[in-house]
């Protein structure tokens, strides 16, 4: 499956950190010959910061939107890409989801500070909400200091792409995107499966010798399955690397990414209940908050 990216939807809250997503959007728009939409939402809870009091008057709204438009225009500068600003007022998560679908976005880009713990629980995360509500993949970037070797001279260097594979439907879709991007950027493709001991322990409760045999047999089966995921024609441009790790998926994937200097992590999104998401979080949530590189979160269309 060759993934087509014709419209890129980039979000910013006009902070220096968040504006980094615009650099990514412009670079990807050039790479794919895509149209770039730069979106800023004046969020109601934050709206009072633009004015002097709790009432956000119409003239203050217009001033905030004009200021955002000027800043975005300066950030784009004279780059030779097809782009347009999209500035509106509302709740950021809801508006971005609605407008991205309305504009037919093939990819949304957002920057995250990687909050964790109580601060994330209290403040919430627009990015984590977008991972589950968008109709298209979301690329989460971490700021200029994290991406100097990946996004340099306004070009993208995805030398190594890591796809987390747990053989679920979500993971299969993530693999399709990872494979397509690896072909686009001529990247080294890493397919990694993480075994959680608690999941497999019931399979191998037996003698030590037999346990060792079963352990290696299971690893061989997993590696064979990972290898078969890659179509034969991909061998012309890619030599995939398969690996099996053991432990907590988020910790193992992050460690692997750091050790192997991965440029992009691609993961599927698993749906979870509100309480579980707030207090535990999915593997993708946890990876996003600590990853040393951008993360592409892929959610199946509903």
ABEGO torsion letter per residue (X at the ends): XBBBBABBBBBBAGBAAAAAAAAAAAAAAAAAGBBBBBBBBBBAAAAAAABABABBBAAAAAAAAAAAAAAAAAAAEABBBBBBBBBBBEBAAAAAAAAAAAAGBABBBBBBAGBBEAAAAAAEBAAAAAAAABABBBBBBAEAAAAAAABBGGBBBBABBBBBBAGBAAAAAAAAAAAAAAAAAGBBBBBBBBBBAAAAAAAABBBAAAAAAAAAAAAAAAAAAAAAABBAAAAAABBBBBBBBBEBAAAAAAAAAAAAGBABBBBBBBBBBAAAAAAAEBAAAAAAAABABBBBBBBBBX
